[in-house]
Amino acid sequence: MKRLLRVSVLVLVLMATLLLVAGPAAAKATRTEFTATETWVEDISLGKEWVTADKIYHIRGGESLYMVEATDPRVSGEEIITLNLNMKLVDDEAVWATGPMWGTFRITNEGGYWEGLWTGVRDEQGYSYIEYVGSGGGGYAGLQLRVDNERLTPDTSIPHTWTGYILDPGQ
């Protein structure tokens, strides 16, 4: 019984210590929300592409240039994405392909840059749903970026819509 009491007290002390240390740090964190549009400018390189016998279209290492216009100027700028995908070719001309896609991104502007990874899917309607996770560099060093990116049309000329936030973990 004494051993159980000692272990319980030790656990409580450890939890209290963690709360005392983590609490002030979490209180200093700030989250700044923003919205944005991402507009395709040009394909820089299609990378390696091929179609398999089962009508799966593959791309590895494609690069495209986009412009991002955001309500938070720190996120606005020129964006280069790398593209990888494994998409099933479909008979619907408007949709043309569905499936998973992923890659890297880098957004650059006068204040610094954001870079990270993205993953997404193009569904049976041709709608795109993508998530970005990145970190800042230059003037944005120490900041984190999270984005939900969607285009609710199969028309690739329509810009993607972003909702996201910048997380500053504080000092």
C-alpha angles and dihedrals in degrees: 000000000000090000092053090050092050092049091048092050091047091052091049092049091049092049092049091049092051091049092049092050099039097039098070092043092051091047090058094052115105128198119204115192124207143169127218147167124233114206124192114235105173146327109253094188134352090211116204113339134178142156122226126216091261090060097256112150113212130193126180123186101358116162129209135179119226135172118226120204111188138176086235108060091211088072097044118097148076115329128198116193130187114216134211123168145165105198131170111233111232134196094239103101094205094052098032096169141020133192147071127334134178143165147125133293139200123189115192132190138149093281098052140283145280123217135174147102135307134194130185151146138232107216132211091275091053092251117145125220116184137170124206126199118182149143133230130248135187107015090359096054112143094024124113127214127208123181137180106203125189142167111193096198134063089231104109091197090069113091121247116248119228133200115180150129143233115225119207107191091200130227 
